[in-house]
Amino acid sequence: MKFKRTDLDRPAEDVAPTLLGDLLTHRTAAGAVCVRINEVEAYRGVGSEPASHAHRGCTQRNAAMFAAPGRLYVYFVYGMRWCANVVCGPGGEASAVLLRAGEVVEGDAIAGERRPAARSDSELARGPANLTASLRIT
């Protein structure tokens, strides 16, 4: 998955607020689910933030964070959930924005099938792992 934006070649803290309100759609054979992004978190790269996957440098696992901006860096966390970051900043320098939460604006029935534990539509994409589950991003 790749974002079609031209303004991602900036630091994560500058990009993060511009992603709020953007729509992220994933189409599968089951249909499309579209989520409006309403919560994000910016992460700088090497040596700047211990919570960043790029904190200790480039590895095989996090190499996408060091690639050209516009990629979606998806990773498995706690051995059970997926999270997604939008890669930004100049290529070679890790910088990414975690997609923390969103609101399903299309395909809520499909998202509901993917998130059976959600008690309401507002919970379908609340939290980074729920957002990726609703969109079936792995």
DRENZAVO-857841 format. One record per residue: residue number from 1; residue in three letters; chain; x, y, z of N, C-alpha, C, CB in turn. Coordinates in nm, 2 decimals, padded with zeros to 4 digits. Glycine has a CB too. Example, Ala and Ser with C-alpha at 12.3 -4.5 7.8 and 13.67 -1.06 7.14 Angstrom:
# residues 2
+-----+------+-------+--------+--------+--------+--------+--------+--------+--------+--------+--------+--------+--------+--------+
!  nr ! rest ! kette !     nX !     nY !     nZ !    caX !    caY !    caZ !     cX !     cY !     cZ !    cbX !    cbY !    cbZ !
+-----+------+-------+--------+--------+--------+--------+--------+--------+--------+--------+--------+--------+--------+--------+
!   1 !  Ala !     A !  01.32 ! -00.57 !  00.78 !  01.23 ! -00.45 !  00.78 !  01.32 ! -00.33 !  00.78 !  01.13 ! -00.45 !  00.90 !
!   2 !  Ser !     A !  01.28 ! -00.22 !  00.71 !  01.37 ! -00.11 !  00.71 !  01.29 !  00.00 !  00.79 !  01.41 ! -00.06 !  00.57 !
+-----+------+-------+--------+--------+--------+--------+--------+--------+--------+--------+--------+--------+--------+--------+
This chain:
# residues 138
+-----+------+-------+--------+--------+--------+--------+--------+--------+--------+--------+--------+--------+--------+--------+
!  nr ! rest ! kette !     nX !     nY !     nZ !    caX !    caY !    caZ !     cX !     cY !     cZ !    cbX !    cbY !    cbZ !
+-----+------+-------+--------+--------+--------+--------+--------+--------+--------+--------+--------+--------+--------+--------+
!   1 !  Met !     A !  00.09 ! -00.12 !  00.00 !  00.00 !  00.00 !  00.00 !  00.09 !  00.12 !  00.00 ! -00.10 !  00.00 !  00.12 !
!   2 !  Lys !     A !  00.06 !  00.22 ! -00.08 !  00.14 !  00.34 ! -00.09 !  00.04 !  00.46 ! -00.09 !  00.23 !  00.34 ! -00.21 !
!   3 !  Phe !     A !  00.08 !  00.57 ! -00.02 !  00.00 !  00.69 ! -00.02 !  00.04 !  00.77 ! -00.14 !  00.03 !  00.77 !  00.11 !
!   4 !  Lys !     A ! -00.06 !  00.83 ! -00.20 ! -00.04 !  00.91 ! -00.32 ! -00.04 !  01.06 ! -00.28 ! -00.15 !  00.89 ! -00.43 !
!   5 !  Arg !     A !  00.06 !  01.10 ! -00.20 !  00.07 !  01.24 ! -00.16 !  00.21 !  01.29 ! -00.20 !  00.05 !  01.25 ! -00.01 !
!   6 !  Thr !     A !  00.22 !  01.41 ! -00.22 !  00.35 !  01.47 ! -00.26 !  00.41 !  01.55 ! -00.14 !  00.33 !  01.56 ! -00.38 !
!   7 !  Asp !     A !  00.34 !  01.57 ! -00.03 !  00.38 !  01.65 !  00.08 !  00.44 !  01.57 !  00.20 !  00.27 !  01.74 !  00.12 !
!   8 !  Leu !     A !  00.48 !  01.45 !  00.17 !  00.53 !  01.36 !  00.28 !  00.68 !  01.37 !  00.30 !  00.49 !  01.22 !  00.26 !
!   9 !  Asp !     A !  00.75 !  01.45 !  00.22 !  00.89 !  01.46 !  00.23 !  00.93 !  01.57 !  00.33 !  00.96 !  01.49 !  00.09 !
!  10 !  Arg !     A !  00.88 !  01.55 !  00.45 !  00.90 !  01.65 !  00.56 !  00.91 !  01.57 !  00.69 !  00.79 !  01.75 !  00.57 !
!  11 !  Pro !     A !  00.95 !  01.63 !  00.80 !  00.96 !  01.55 !  00.93 !  00.82 !  01.51 !  00.97 !  01.02 !  01.64 !  01.04 !
!  12 !  Ala !     A !  00.82 !  01.40 !  01.05 !  00.69 !  01.34 !  01.10 !  00.61 !  01.44 !  01.17 !  00.72 !  01.22 !  01.18 !
!  13 !  Glu !     A !  00.67 !  01.52 !  01.26 !  00.59 !  01.61 !  01.34 !  00.52 !  01.72 !  01.25 !  00.68 !  01.68 !  01.44 !
!  14 !  Asp !     A !  00.57 !  01.75 !  01.13 !  00.51 !  01.84 !  01.04 !  00.40 !  01.77 !  00.96 !  00.61 !  01.90 !  00.94 !
!  15 !  Val !     A !  00.42 !  01.64 !  00.92 !  00.33 !  01.56 !  00.84 !  00.20 !  01.52 !  00.92 !  00.40 !  01.44 !  00.78 !
!  16 !  Ala !     A !  00.23 !  01.48 !  01.05 !  00.12 !  01.42 !  01.13 ! -00.01 !  01.50 !  01.13 !  00.17 !  01.41 !  01.27 !
!  17 !  Pro !     A ! -00.01 !  01.63 !  01.15 ! -00.14 !  01.70 !  01.16 ! -00.21 !  01.71 !  01.02 ! -00.12 !  01.84 !  01.21 !
!  18 !  Thr !     A ! -00.13 !  01.70 !  00.91 ! -00.19 !  01.71 !  00.78 ! -00.26 !  01.58 !  00.74 ! -00.08 !  01.74 !  00.67 !
!  19 !  Leu !     A ! -00.23 !  01.47 !  00.81 ! -00.30 !  01.34 !  00.79 ! -00.44 !  01.33 !  00.85 ! -00.21 !  01.22 !  00.83 !
!  20 !  Leu !     A ! -00.46 !  01.41 !  00.95 ! -00.59 !  01.41 !  01.02 ! -00.70 !  01.45 !  00.93 ! -00.59 !  01.51 !  01.14 !
!  21 !  Gly !     A ! -00.80 !  01.37 !  00.92 ! -00.91 !  01.39 !  00.83 ! -00.89 !  01.32 !  00.69 ! -00.93 !  01.54 !  00.81 !
!  22 !  Asp !     A ! -00.77 !  01.28 !  00.66 ! -00.75 !  01.20 !  00.54 ! -00.83 !  01.07 !  00.54 ! -00.60 !  01.18 !  00.51 !
!  23 !  Leu !     A ! -00.86 !  01.02 !  00.42 ! -00.93 !  00.90 !  00.41 ! -00.83 !  00.79 !  00.36 ! -01.04 !  00.91 !  00.31 !
!  24 !  Leu !     A ! -00.84 !  00.67 !  00.42 ! -00.76 !  00.56 !  00.39 ! -00.85 !  00.45 !  00.35 ! -00.66 !  00.52 !  00.50 !
!  25 !  Thr !     A ! -00.84 !  00.40 !  00.22 ! -00.93 !  00.30 !  00.17 ! -00.86 !  00.18 !  00.14 ! -01.02 !  00.35 !  00.05 !
!  26 !  His !     A ! -00.91 !  00.06 !  00.17 ! -00.85 ! -00.07 !  00.13 ! -00.96 ! -00.15 !  00.07 ! -00.79 ! -00.14 !  00.25 !
!  27 !  Arg !     A ! -00.93 ! -00.19 ! -00.06 ! -01.03 ! -00.27 ! -00.13 ! -00.98 ! -00.41 ! -00.14 ! -01.05 ! -00.21 ! -00.28 !
!  28 !  Thr !     A ! -01.07 ! -00.50 ! -00.11 ! -01.05 ! -00.65 ! -00.12 ! -01.16 ! -00.71 ! -00.20 ! -01.03 ! -00.71 !  00.02 !
!  29 !  Ala !     A ! -01.16 ! -00.84 ! -00.22 ! -01.27 ! -00.91 ! -00.28 ! -01.40 ! -00.90 ! -00.20 ! -01.23 ! -01.06 ! -00.30 !
!  30 !  Ala !     A ! -01.38 ! -00.88 ! -00.07 ! -01.50 ! -00.87 !  00.01 ! -01.57 ! -00.73 !  00.00 ! -01.46 ! -00.89 !  00.16 !
!  31 !  Gly !     A ! -01.49 ! -00.63 ! -00.05 ! -01.55 ! -00.50 ! -00.07 ! -01.45 ! -00.40 ! -00.01 ! -01.68 ! -00.48 !  00.00 !
!  32 !  Ala !     A ! -01.49 ! -00.27 ! -00.01 ! -01.40 ! -00.16 !  00.03 ! -01.44 ! -00.12 !  00.17 ! -01.41 ! -00.05 ! -00.06 !
!  33 !  Val !     A ! -01.34 ! -00.08 !  00.25 ! -01.36 ! -00.02 !  00.38 ! -01.28 !  00.11 !  00.37 ! -01.31 ! -00.11 !  00.50 !
!  34 !  Cys !     A ! -01.34 !  00.22 !  00.41 ! -01.27 !  00.35 !  00.41 ! -01.28 !  00.41 !  00.55 ! -01.34 !  00.45 !  00.31 !
!  35 !  Val !     A ! -01.16 !  00.45 !  00.60 ! -01.15 !  00.51 !  00.73 ! -01.10 !  00.65 !  00.72 ! -01.06 !  00.42 !  00.82 !
!  36 !  Arg !     A ! -01.16 !  00.74 !  00.80 ! -01.11 !  00.88 !  00.81 ! -01.02 !  00.88 !  00.93 ! -01.23 !  00.98 !  00.83 !
!  37 !  Ile !     A ! -00.90 !  00.92 !  00.91 ! -00.80 !  00.92 !  01.02 ! -00.83 !  01.04 !  01.11 ! -00.65 !  00.94 !  00.96 !
!  38 !  Asn !     A ! -00.84 !  01.00 !  01.24 ! -00.87 !  01.11 !  01.34 ! -00.77 !  01.11 !  01.46 ! -01.00 !  01.09 !  01.39 !
!  39 !  Glu !     A ! -00.67 !  01.02 !  01.46 ! -00.56 !  01.03 !  01.56 ! -00.43 !  00.97 !  01.50 ! -00.61 !  00.95 !  01.69 !
!  40 !  Val !     A ! -00.33 !  01.05 !  01.52 ! -00.20 !  01.01 !  01.47 ! -00.09 !  01.04 !  01.58 ! -00.16 !  01.08 !  01.34 !
!  41 !  Glu !     A !  00.03 !  00.98 !  01.56 !  00.14 !  01.00 !  01.65 !  00.27 !  01.00 !  01.57 !  00.15 !  00.90 !  01.76 !
!  42 !  Ala !     A !  00.35 !  01.11 !  01.58 !  00.47 !  01.13 !  01.50 !  00.59 !  01.06 !  01.57 !  00.50 !  01.28 !  01.47 !
!  43 !  Tyr !     A !  00.68 !  01.00 !  01.49 !  00.80 !  00.93 !  01.54 !  00.92 !  00.98 !  01.46 !  00.79 !  00.78 !  01.54 !
!  44 !  Arg !     A !  01.02 !  01.03 !  01.52 !  01.14 !  01.06 !  01.46 !  01.23 !  00.94 !  01.45 !  01.22 !  01.18 !  01.53 !
!  45 !  Gly !     A !  01.34 !  00.94 !  01.39 !  01.42 !  00.83 !  01.36 !  01.53 !  00.79 !  01.46 !  01.48 !  00.84 !  01.24 !
!  46 !  Val !     A !  01.65 !  00.76 !  01.41 !  01.76 !  00.70 !  01.48 !  01.80 !  00.79 !  01.60 !  01.88 !  00.68 !  01.39 !
!  47 !  Gly !     A !  01.80 !  00.72 !  01.72 !  01.85 !  00.79 !  01.84 !  01.77 !  00.89 !  01.90 !  01.98 !  00.85 !  01.81 !
!  48 !  Ser !     A !  01.65 !  00.92 !  01.84 !  01.57 !  01.03 !  01.90 !  01.45 !  00.99 !  01.98 !  01.52 !  01.12 !  01.79 !
!  49 !  Glu !     A !  01.40 !  00.88 !  01.96 !  01.28 !  00.83 !  02.03 !  01.29 !  00.68 !  02.06 !  01.15 !  00.87 !  01.96 !
!  50 !  Pro !     A !  01.30 !  00.63 !  02.18 !  01.31 !  00.49 !  02.21 !  01.19 !  00.41 !  02.16 !  01.33 !  00.47 !  02.35 !
!  51 !  Ala !     A !  01.07 !  00.48 !  02.15 !  00.95 !  00.41 !  02.10 !  00.95 !  00.38 !  01.95 !  00.83 !  00.49 !  02.15 !
!  52 !  Ser !     A !  01.03 !  00.45 !  01.88 !  01.04 !  00.44 !  01.74 !  01.11 !  00.31 !  01.70 !  01.11 !  00.56 !  01.67 !
!  53 !  His !     A !  01.06 !  00.24 !  01.60 !  01.12 !  00.12 !  01.55 !  01.26 !  00.15 !  01.49 !  01.03 !  00.04 !  01.45 !
!  54 !  Ala !     A !  01.28 !  00.28 !  01.45 !  01.40 !  00.32 !  01.39 !  01.51 !  00.37 !  01.49 !  01.38 !  00.42 !  01.28 !
!  55 !  His !     A !  01.47 !  00.37 !  01.61 !  01.56 !  00.43 !  01.72 !  01.70 !  00.37 !  01.71 !  01.50 !  00.40 !  01.85 !
!  56 !  Arg !     A !  01.72 !  00.24 !  01.69 !  01.85 !  00.18 !  01.69 !  01.91 !  00.16 !  01.55 !  01.84 !  00.04 !  01.76 !
!  57 !  Gly !     A !  01.85 !  00.22 !  01.45 !  01.90 !  00.21 !  01.32 !  01.83 !  00.12 !  01.23 !  02.05 !  00.17 !  01.32 !
!  58 !  Cys !     A !  01.87 !  00.11 !  01.10 !  01.80 !  00.03 !  01.00 !  01.83 ! -00.12 !  01.02 !  01.85 !  00.08 !  00.86 !
!  59 !  Thr !     A !  01.72 ! -00.19 !  01.01 !  01.73 ! -00.34 !  01.02 !  01.64 ! -00.39 !  00.90 !  01.68 ! -00.40 !  01.16 !
!  60 !  Gln !     A !  01.65 ! -00.52 !  00.88 !  01.56 ! -00.58 !  00.78 !  01.42 ! -00.56 !  00.81 !  01.59 ! -00.74 !  00.77 !
!  61 !  Arg !     A !  01.38 ! -00.56 !  00.94 !  01.24 ! -00.54 !  00.98 !  01.19 ! -00.40 !  00.96 !  01.22 ! -00.58 !  01.13 !
!  62 !  Asn !     A !  01.27 ! -00.30 !  00.98 !  01.22 ! -00.16 !  00.98 !  01.27 ! -00.09 !  00.85 !  01.26 ! -00.09 !  01.10 !
!  63 !  Ala !     A !  01.33 ! -00.16 !  00.76 !  01.39 ! -00.09 !  00.64 !  01.29 !  00.00 !  00.57 !  01.44 ! -00.20 !  00.54 !
!  64 !  Ala !     A !  01.17 ! -00.03 !  00.57 !  01.07 !  00.05 !  00.50 !  01.06 !  00.19 !  00.56 !  00.93 ! -00.01 !  00.51 !
!  65 !  Met !     A !  01.10 !  00.21 !  00.69 !  01.10 !  00.34 !  00.75 !  01.21 !  00.43 !  00.70 !  01.11 !  00.33 !  00.90 !
!  66 !  Phe !     A !  01.31 !  00.37 !  00.63 !  01.42 !  00.44 !  00.58 !  01.41 !  00.46 !  00.43 !  01.55 !  00.37 !  00.61 !
!  67 !  Ala !     A !  01.30 !  00.42 !  00.37 !  01.28 !  00.43 !  00.23 !  01.22 !  00.56 !  00.19 !  01.18 !  00.31 !  00.18 !
!  68 !  Ala !     A !  01.18 !  00.58 !  00.07 !  01.12 !  00.70 !  00.02 !  00.99 !  00.73 !  00.09 !  01.10 !  00.70 ! -00.14 !
!  69 !  Pro !     A !  00.95 !  00.85 !  00.11 !  00.82 !  00.88 !  00.18 !  00.71 !  00.83 !  00.09 !  00.81 !  01.03 !  00.20 !
!  70 !  Gly !     A !  00.60 !  00.80 !  00.17 !  00.47 !  00.76 !  00.10 !  00.44 !  00.61 !  00.12 !  00.48 !  00.79 ! -00.04 !
!  71 !  Arg !     A !  00.54 !  00.54 !  00.17 !  00.51 !  00.39 !  00.20 !  00.43 !  00.38 !  00.33 !  00.64 !  00.31 !  00.20 !
!  72 !  Leu !     A !  00.37 !  00.26 !  00.34 !  00.30 !  00.23 !  00.46 !  00.38 !  00.12 !  00.53 !  00.15 !  00.18 !  00.44 !
!  73 !  Tyr !     A !  00.44 !  00.15 !  00.64 !  00.52 !  00.06 !  00.72 !  00.43 ! -00.01 !  00.82 !  00.64 !  00.13 !  00.80 !
!  74 !  Val !     A !  00.41 ! -00.14 !  00.79 !  00.31 ! -00.22 !  00.87 !  00.40 ! -00.32 !  00.95 !  00.21 ! -00.29 !  00.78 !
!  75 !  Tyr !     A !  00.37 ! -00.34 !  01.08 !  00.45 ! -00.43 !  01.16 !  00.35 ! -00.50 !  01.26 !  00.56 ! -00.35 !  01.24 !
!  76 !  Phe !     A !  00.40 ! -00.62 !  01.30 !  00.33 ! -00.70 !  01.39 !  00.38 ! -00.67 !  01.53 !  00.35 ! -00.86 !  01.36 !
!  77 !  Val !     A !  00.28 ! -00.65 !  01.62 !  00.32 ! -00.60 !  01.76 !  00.26 ! -00.70 !  01.86 !  00.27 ! -00.46 !  01.79 !
!  78 !  Tyr !     A !  00.34 ! -00.73 !  01.96 !  00.30 ! -00.82 !  02.07 !  00.26 ! -00.96 !  02.02 !  00.19 ! -00.77 !  02.15 !
!  79 !  Gly !     A !  00.31 ! -01.00 !  01.90 !  00.28 ! -01.13 !  01.84 !  00.14 ! -01.16 !  01.81 !  00.32 ! -01.23 !  01.93 !
!  80 !  Met !     A !  00.05 ! -01.05 !  01.80 ! -00.09 ! -01.07 !  01.77 ! -00.16 ! -00.96 !  01.70 ! -00.16 ! -01.09 !  01.90 !
!  81 !  Arg !     A ! -00.10 ! -00.84 !  01.68 ! -00.17 ! -00.73 !  01.62 ! -00.08 ! -00.66 !  01.52 ! -00.23 ! -00.63 !  01.73 !
!  82 !  Trp !     A ! -00.15 ! -00.60 !  01.42 ! -00.08 ! -00.52 !  01.32 ! -00.10 ! -00.37 !  01.35 ! -00.12 ! -00.55 !  01.18 !
!  83 !  Cys !     A !  00.01 ! -00.29 !  01.32 !  00.00 ! -00.14 !  01.33 !  00.06 ! -00.09 !  01.20 !  00.08 ! -00.09 !  01.45 !
!  84 !  Ala !     A !  00.02 !  00.03 !  01.16 !  00.06 !  00.09 !  01.04 !  00.12 !  00.24 !  01.06 ! -00.05 !  00.10 !  00.94 !
!  85 !  Asn !     A !  00.23 !  00.27 !  01.00 !  00.29 !  00.40 !  01.00 !  00.30 !  00.45 !  00.86 !  00.42 !  00.40 !  01.07 !
!  86 !  Val !     A !  00.28 !  00.58 !  00.84 !  00.30 !  00.64 !  00.71 !  00.45 !  00.69 !  00.71 !  00.20 !  00.76 !  00.68 !
!  87 !  Val !     A !  00.53 !  00.64 !  00.62 !  00.67 !  00.69 !  00.61 !  00.68 !  00.83 !  00.55 !  00.76 !  00.58 !  00.53 !
!  88 !  Cys !     A !  00.75 !  00.91 !  00.61 !  00.77 !  01.05 !  00.56 !  00.91 !  01.09 !  00.58 !  00.68 !  01.15 !  00.64 !
!  89 !  Gly !     A !  00.94 !  01.21 !  00.55 !  01.08 !  01.26 !  00.56 !  01.16 !  01.22 !  00.43 !  01.15 !  01.21 !  00.68 !
!  90 !  Pro !     A !  01.28 !  01.27 !  00.42 !  01.36 !  01.23 !  00.31 !  01.41 !  01.08 !  00.32 !  01.49 !  01.32 !  00.30 !
!  91 !  Gly !     A !  01.41 !  01.02 !  00.20 !  01.46 !  00.88 !  00.20 !  01.60 !  00.87 !  00.27 !  01.47 !  00.83 !  00.06 !
!  92 !  Gly !     A !  01.62 !  00.76 !  00.34 !  01.74 !  00.74 !  00.41 !  01.74 !  00.79 !  00.55 !  01.85 !  00.81 !  00.34 !
!  93 !  Glu !     A !  01.64 !  00.87 !  00.59 !  01.63 !  00.92 !  00.73 !  01.49 !  00.87 !  00.78 !  01.64 !  01.08 !  00.73 !
!  94 !  Ala !     A !  01.49 !  00.79 !  00.88 !  01.36 !  00.74 !  00.92 !  01.28 !  00.84 !  00.99 !  01.39 !  00.62 !  01.02 !
!  95 !  Ser !     A !  01.15 !  00.85 !  00.95 !  01.05 !  00.94 !  01.01 !  00.92 !  00.88 !  00.97 !  01.07 !  01.08 !  00.96 !
!  96 !  Ala !     A !  00.83 !  00.86 !  01.06 !  00.70 !  00.80 !  01.03 !  00.59 !  00.85 !  01.12 !  00.71 !  00.65 !  01.04 !
!  97 !  Val !     A !  00.47 !  00.84 !  01.08 !  00.35 !  00.88 !  01.16 !  00.26 !  00.75 !  01.18 !  00.27 !  00.99 !  01.08 !
!  98 !  Leu !     A !  00.24 !  00.72 !  01.30 !  00.16 !  00.60 !  01.34 !  00.01 !  00.64 !  01.32 !  00.19 !  00.56 !  01.49 !
!  99 !  Leu !     A ! -00.06 !  00.56 !  01.25 ! -00.21 !  00.58 !  01.24 ! -00.27 !  00.52 !  01.36 ! -00.26 !  00.52 !  01.10 !
! 100 !  Arg !     A ! -00.31 !  00.61 !  01.46 ! -00.36 !  00.56 !  01.59 ! -00.51 !  00.52 !  01.59 ! -00.33 !  00.66 !  01.69 !
! 101 !  Ala !     A ! -00.59 !  00.60 !  01.52 ! -00.73 !  00.57 !  01.52 ! -00.80 !  00.64 !  01.40 ! -00.79 !  00.62 !  01.65 !
! 102 !  Gly !     A ! -00.92 !  00.59 !  01.38 ! -01.00 !  00.65 !  01.27 ! -01.15 !  00.62 !  01.29 ! -00.96 !  00.60 !  01.14 !
! 103 !  Glu !     A ! -01.23 !  00.67 !  01.19 ! -01.37 !  00.64 !  01.19 ! -01.41 !  00.58 !  01.06 ! -01.45 !  00.78 !  01.21 !
! 104 !  Val !     A ! -01.47 !  00.47 !  01.06 ! -01.51 !  00.40 !  00.94 ! -01.62 !  00.48 !  00.88 ! -01.56 !  00.25 !  00.97 !
! 105 !  Val !     A ! -01.60 !  00.53 !  00.75 ! -01.70 !  00.61 !  00.68 ! -01.76 !  00.53 !  00.56 ! -01.63 !  00.74 !  00.63 !
! 106 !  Glu !     A ! -01.71 !  00.42 !  00.53 ! -01.76 !  00.33 !  00.42 ! -01.73 !  00.19 !  00.46 ! -01.71 !  00.38 !  00.28 !
! 107 !  Gly !     A ! -01.82 !  00.10 !  00.44 ! -01.79 ! -00.04 !  00.46 ! -01.80 ! -00.08 !  00.60 ! -01.66 ! -00.08 !  00.41 !
! 108 !  Asp !     A ! -01.89 ! -00.02 !  00.68 ! -01.89 ! -00.05 !  00.82 ! -01.94 ! -00.20 !  00.85 ! -01.99 !  00.05 !  00.89 !
! 109 !  Ala !     A ! -02.02 ! -00.25 !  00.76 ! -02.06 ! -00.39 !  00.78 ! -01.95 ! -00.49 !  00.76 ! -02.18 ! -00.43 !  00.68 !
! 110 !  Ile !     A ! -01.86 ! -00.46 !  00.66 ! -01.74 ! -00.54 !  00.64 ! -01.65 ! -00.52 !  00.76 ! -01.67 ! -00.50 !  00.51 !
! 111 !  Ala !     A ! -01.62 ! -00.40 !  00.80 ! -01.53 ! -00.37 !  00.91 ! -01.59 ! -00.44 !  01.04 ! -01.52 ! -00.22 !  00.94 !
! 112 !  Gly !     A ! -01.72 ! -00.44 !  01.05 ! -01.78 ! -00.51 !  01.17 ! -01.75 ! -00.66 !  01.17 ! -01.93 ! -00.49 !  01.17 !
! 113 !  Glu !     A ! -01.75 ! -00.72 !  01.05 ! -01.72 ! -00.87 !  01.04 ! -01.58 ! -00.89 !  01.08 ! -01.75 ! -00.92 !  00.90 !
! 114 !  Arg !     A ! -01.49 ! -00.80 !  01.05 ! -01.35 ! -00.81 !  01.08 ! -01.32 ! -00.78 !  01.22 ! -01.27 ! -00.72 !  00.99 !
! 115 !  Arg !     A ! -01.41 ! -00.70 !  01.29 ! -01.39 ! -00.66 !  01.43 ! -01.51 ! -00.70 !  01.51 ! -01.37 ! -00.51 !  01.44 !
! 116 !  Pro !     A ! -01.54 ! -00.83 !  01.53 ! -01.66 ! -00.87 !  01.60 ! -01.67 ! -00.83 !  01.74 ! -01.67 ! -01.02 !  01.59 !
! 117 !  Ala !     A ! -01.55 ! -00.80 !  01.80 ! -01.56 ! -00.76 !  01.94 ! -01.60 ! -00.61 !  01.96 ! -01.42 ! -00.77 !  02.01 !
! 118 !  Ala !     A ! -01.61 ! -00.53 !  01.85 ! -01.65 ! -00.39 !  01.86 ! -01.80 ! -00.39 !  01.90 ! -01.63 ! -00.32 !  01.72 !
! 119 !  Arg !     A ! -01.83 ! -00.31 !  02.00 ! -01.96 ! -00.30 !  02.05 ! -02.05 ! -00.20 !  01.98 ! -01.97 ! -00.27 !  02.20 !
! 120 !  Ser !     A ! -01.98 ! -00.11 !  01.90 ! -02.04 !  00.00 !  01.83 ! -01.96 !  00.03 !  01.71 ! -02.07 !  00.12 !  01.91 !
! 121 !  Asp !     A ! -02.02 !  00.10 !  01.61 ! -01.94 !  00.15 !  01.49 ! -01.83 !  00.24 !  01.53 ! -02.03 !  00.22 !  01.40 !
! 122 !  Ser !     A ! -01.84 !  00.32 !  01.64 ! -01.73 !  00.41 !  01.68 ! -01.61 !  00.33 !  01.73 ! -01.78 !  00.50 !  01.79 !
! 123 !  Glu !     A ! -01.63 !  00.20 !  01.76 ! -01.51 !  00.12 !  01.81 ! -01.44 !  00.05 !  01.70 ! -01.56 !  00.03 !  01.92 !
! 124 !  Leu !     A ! -01.49 !  00.05 !  01.58 ! -01.44 ! -00.03 !  01.47 ! -01.29 !  00.00 !  01.44 ! -01.52 ! -00.01 !  01.35 !
! 125 !  Ala !     A ! -01.26 !  00.12 !  01.44 ! -01.12 !  00.16 !  01.41 ! -01.05 !  00.25 !  01.52 ! -01.11 !  00.24 !  01.28 !
! 126 !  Arg !     A ! -01.10 !  00.23 !  01.65 ! -01.05 !  00.30 !  01.76 ! -00.92 !  00.22 !  01.81 ! -01.15 !  00.31 !  01.87 !
! 127 !  Gly !     A ! -00.81 !  00.28 !  01.79 ! -00.68 !  00.22 !  01.83 ! -00.61 !  00.17 !  01.71 ! -00.71 !  00.10 !  01.93 !
! 128 !  Pro !     A ! -00.48 !  00.17 !  01.71 ! -00.40 !  00.14 !  01.60 ! -00.42 !  00.00 !  01.54 ! -00.25 !  00.15 !  01.63 !
! 129 !  Ala !     A ! -00.43 ! -00.10 !  01.63 ! -00.45 ! -00.24 !  01.58 ! -00.60 ! -00.26 !  01.53 ! -00.42 ! -00.34 !  01.70 !
! 130 !  Asn !     A ! -00.69 ! -00.19 !  01.59 ! -00.83 ! -00.20 !  01.54 ! -00.85 ! -00.13 !  01.41 ! -00.93 ! -00.14 !  01.64 !
! 131 !  Leu !     A ! -00.78 ! -00.03 !  01.38 ! -00.78 !  00.04 !  01.26 ! -00.73 ! -00.05 !  01.15 ! -00.69 !  00.17 !  01.26 !
! 132 !  Thr !     A ! -00.61 ! -00.12 !  01.17 ! -00.56 ! -00.21 !  01.07 ! -00.65 ! -00.33 !  01.05 ! -00.42 ! -00.25 !  01.10 !
! 133 !  Ala !     A ! -00.71 ! -00.38 !  01.16 ! -00.80 ! -00.49 !  01.15 ! -00.92 ! -00.46 !  01.06 ! -00.84 ! -00.54 !  01.29 !
! 134 !  Ser !     A ! -00.98 ! -00.34 !  01.09 ! -01.10 ! -00.30 !  01.01 ! -01.07 ! -00.29 !  00.86 ! -01.15 ! -00.16 !  01.06 !
! 135 !  Leu !     A ! -00.95 ! -00.24 !  00.83 ! -00.91 ! -00.23 !  00.69 ! -00.85 ! -00.35 !  00.63 ! -00.81 ! -00.12 !  00.68 !
! 136 !  Arg !     A ! -00.83 ! -00.46 !  00.72 ! -00.76 ! -00.58 !  00.68 ! -00.62 ! -00.55 !  00.62 ! -00.84 ! -00.66 !  00.58 !
! 137 !  Ile !     A ! -00.54 ! -00.47 !  00.70 ! -00.41 ! -00.44 !  00.66 ! -00.32 ! -00.53 !  00.74 ! -00.37 ! -00.29 !  00.68 !
! 138 !  Thr !     A ! -00.23 ! -00.61 !  00.68 ! -00.14 ! -00.70 !  00.75 !  00.00 ! -00.68 !  00.69 ! -00.19 ! -00.85 !  00.74 !
+-----+------+-------+--------+--------+--------+--------+--------+--------+--------+--------+--------+--------+--------+--------+
